[in-house]
Each structure stands twice: as C-alpha cells, then as structure tokens.
Amino acid sequence: MQEKFSFASGYRSRTIFRVCNIVFFILLSLVMLVPILKVISDSFDAKAGYALTLIPTQFTADAYKQVFTDKELLNPLLISIFTTAVGTALCLFLTTTSAYVLLQTDMPGHKILTWLFFITMIFSGGMVPGYLLIKNLHLMNTLWSCILPPAISVSNIILMKSFFESLPQSLMEAAAIDGCTPFGIFIKIVLPLSKPALASIGLFIGVQYWNQFFNFVMYITNNDLFNFQVKLRDIVLNSTDLQNSNASDTVLMSRTVQNACVIVSMIPPLIAYPFCQKYFTTGVTLGAVKE
C-alpha cells in the first residue's frame, strides 16, 4: 500500500512539474514574441502608435516600399549587404588559413607564432592606436576601414584550429603520401570536412558585420557611406525630434518606416540561420569525436 502511494505521489509530482514547465515556457515565448509582433504590426500600420495593438488599424506597405526604393534607405542597405558579404568571406579565408598554419606543429617558429596570436587576445592597442592606424593607412571614409579591422579574430582561429585537430589525421597523411601538397590537403580534404565549423563561425561573423555600428561612426564621416544600422539610428533620433514637434502625421509615418527598417535589419540573420542550423548539431558531434 505504501509503495503504491509513493508511486502515485511521484507520478503526480512529475505531472505538476511538466505542467509548470510548459506554462513557464509558454509565458516566456509570449514575452519574446509579443514585442516582435508589435514591431511587425506597426511596420504595416500607417497609424502606428505606442498602444499594444498586434493588428494594423490602417494597413499599408508604403514603409517597406520606401525602404527598398528611397535612395536614402536603399544605399545604406546595399552597403550593409556588401560589407557583410565581403567581410564574412575575407574573415573565413583568414581564419581558416591561419588555423591551418597553426596546425603545422613541425613548422619552424610554430611556438613563437602561436604565442604572438595568444598575446593579441590578452593585450590590445586600444581605440586611439586603431584610429591612428586606419588614418595613416589612408582608409578613412572608405568601406575597407569597416571591413578590415574585424576581419581576423584570434578566438575564431583557435576554435577553427581545434576543429581541424578533430579531423582524421590519417586522411591527411594518406594524401601527403600520394603526393598532395599541404595547400592541396587544405583545399581538397580539410575544407570539405569543415563545413559545420565554417557554417557556425561564418554565421556569427556575418551577424557581427551586419550589426556593425561603431566602426562606421568612428572611421566614416561621409553620409553616403553609412550602413543600414547607422541610418536606422538616425531614423530613431529623427522620429524622437519629430515627436516633440506638432507634425503628428509625419511622426506616425516616421514610426511606420522606423519599424519597417527594424524588421528589414532582422531578416538576413533569420534567413541565414535555418540553412546553418543542421551544421550546428553536426559540428557538435564531429568536434566531440576524436580519432
């Protein structure tokens, strides 16, 4: 009788825990989804306000049309796309090649080179030397000033090197015996087997470039070279200035455009993540298996 009572009590406790767990995660999901739904609704609402309305009262798609047709909004969007694409490709190239070089333990000066990489993780020149370097290289007011500084990260190199070390060394040794050069091994064997790591690190790098703001404000003074994030900041500030004025219709439309810009800035990472999601799980399993 006591065993049956204990079993029933344990079953009841697990049921209560599951119900509480489900309710908690539903509430947590609502807390995260409601603000997003609010922004989406206001981006289609010509009378967007601060009230919690998840359905547009006056539907319009003019805000999105303005984003993709207005030169003042389209050019920053194209600049963000360009810097993200070029910066991600360059960063992946430098990361993979640097990690592959650090993988060659029999290379002369390997330890010195490794320590030089590690030192940059501990000590940094700071903002002023970085600004002077960009200025002396005559990169001010160019997109390269926003592409080159984040193009290499020692932490990403170490992660990539750790992933390379988890790959079967027998494949590389067999290729070397067959006469394949180190660069050929890198192109034909290492990179094809590193798709999970490339997708994972590439996604984080792409999001970093897409959300880049500080470098554009620091190194660029030409308004025609600002990216979408800086333009979004200007729209928010202009909306605040208009709110203090008497132009109510302009304020409402500015809020609609502002919310549309927020949604557009969220779209690229949301599109890229589903294509990279399968590689995250694969990357965890491959990185955890040692030969």
MOWO-V333654 format. One record per run of one state. SS is the DSSP state (h for helix, s for strand, l for the rest). FROM is the first residue (numbers start at 1). TO is the last residue. If there is no record, write none. Layout:
SS FROM TO
SS FROM TO
//
This chain:
l 1 1
h 2 43
l 44 44
s 45 45
l 46 58
s 59 59
l 60 61
h 62 69
l 70 70
h 71 103
l 104 109
h 110 122
l 123 126
h 127 136
l 137 143
h 144 147
l 148 148
h 149 151
l 152 153
h 154 166
l 167 168
h 169 177
l 178 181
h 182 193
l 194 194
h 195 210
l 211 213
h 214 219
l 220 222
h 223 225
l 226 227
h 228 243
l 244 247
h 248 288
l 289 291
//
